[in-house]
């Protein structure tokens, strides 16, 4: 709950346009059943970073806790 209350998307929005220019290795893991951050957001992030996306079927928002 504390994490959700502390959420501030302004930092992310401020750098969103720079993501495709980052030359860093990345791998995206996303809960396919996350209703808070839809899988489409993970797909966009993976595309922007040029990174592979691993969908976790049944995974919710806190995938490490849902599917350790």
C-alpha positions, 0 to 999 in steps of 0.5 A: 500500500505504501508503494502505491501511495508513493507512486509519482509518475512524473519522473518516468514521464520526464525520461520516457522519450529518452528510453529508445536512446539508452544503450543498456542491456535490459530484460523486462519481466511483467505480470500478464494479469497485472491490472494496475500496469497492463501488459501493454505497458510492459510491451511498450517498455520492452520496445522502447528499450529494445529488450526482450519481454518475459510475460509471467502468466497469472503474475500480478503487479508484484511478480516476485511475490506472486511467482517467486 
